[in-house]
Amino acid sequence: MHTEHDWITTPLTADLLRGALDLERTEHGLLPHRLPARARAQNTNPQLAMAEAQPSGVRLVLRTAATAVELDTLRTKRDYVGVPSRPDGLYDLLVDGRPAGQASGTGGNVLTIDMATWDGEVTPGPVGTVRFTGLPEGEKVVEIWLPHNETTELVALRTDAPVEPVPDRGRRVWLHHGSSISHGSDAASPTAIWPAIAASLGGVELVNLGFGGSAMLDPFTARAMRDTPADLISVKMGINIVNGDVMRLRAFGPAVHGFLDTIRDGHPDTPLLVVSPIHCAIHEDTPGPTAPDLSEISKGRLLFAAMGDPAEKATGKLTLGVIREELARIVRQRAADDPNLHYLDGLDLYGESDAAKLPLPDHVHPDAATHRHIGERFGALAFTEKGPFAARG
């Protein structure tokens, strides 16, 4: 630790964090979770367990005159056998809402995953320190957005001036659920995931329940949303249902109704936006499952391919085209009695013409430029004057 500052250590408590639904006390410190303990107890899927513990959208928010901040963390990075190591996760610093720096963690654990079996092995590592210096003098609001793609245990917070929680600024809370695209897969940094971009444009506080590979209409996720205070809610569903080939049309419609019913049990009148999948050429007319395509792995590229047969649509297998039609139908039906329920076609966020200009590098996930494109489109369609999330009054 540097000695040129007179450091003040502040206990890490829930009132300094935004975007987490639960905080688990570990042997090292605090582990933010994006699902509550009851939901985690009902989950048996290791991918969701990993995804919900990655703090996408979770940030420390402090009021302070500090010019230097240190955060000790224990990260867990993911690596995949046969694929080049992933870049270090980034911490984004905002001062009074404006970008003011970035840093990576050090040390930490490495989870190595074998894509052939999806077994993982953890190599333990030490606690590391993230340091920001040269912050402007005077009282300000400091936000540190945690890496969206690394499990991050918070160990210690040090500053060279006292800190205090930031009181409620009167912003509306936007609760969003979606897949790895909403989680932020392949985004440049935690404030560059598309929901964070859209939240910034809309002037709202984000609670991001985007879970890589895990937007499966799980009832425990619906109950978590039901019980989470929110002024605006959106659910982006479909791609993971196809990826995992987990449902047929017969089950999908009732599952969507049940998911929305559960949310409405806790939020009967809240603006609720159902968003269908963005364009994904491999699954527009071809069902899942989705499987890794290792044909270019020697070049350091992991691709994905659709393994279903388009003819299987006739027996109820789902494609993105089928899912969009069904979601639009369900929302039309329900909106007759629910004027605060809305539908957004994912193709309006990223359609076939967008894919021609901004192709999905691995055939499934957007890159950094496409995250910005989707975030800006969502901001324009949802938060502006005629959008379902427009400020009223």
Secondary structure, DSSP 8 states (H G I E B T S, - for coil): --SSS--EEE---GGGEES-SEEEE-SSSEEEESS-HHHHHH---HHHHHHHTS-TT-EEEEEE--SEEEEEEEEEEEEETTS------EEEEEETTEEEEEEE--S-EEEEEETTTTEEEEE----EEEEEE---SSSEEEEEE--TTSEEEEEEEEESS-EEE-------EEEEEE-HHHHTTT-SSGGGSHHHHHHHHHT-EEEEEE-TT--S--HHHHHHHHTS--SEEEEE-SHHHHHHT--BHHHHHHHHHHHHHHHHHH-SSS-EEEE-----GGGSSS---EEEE-TTGGGT--EEEE-S-GGGGGGTB--HHHHHHHHHHHHHHHHTT-TTEEEE-GGGTS-HHHHHHS--TTSSS--HHHHHHHHHHHIIIIISTTSTT----
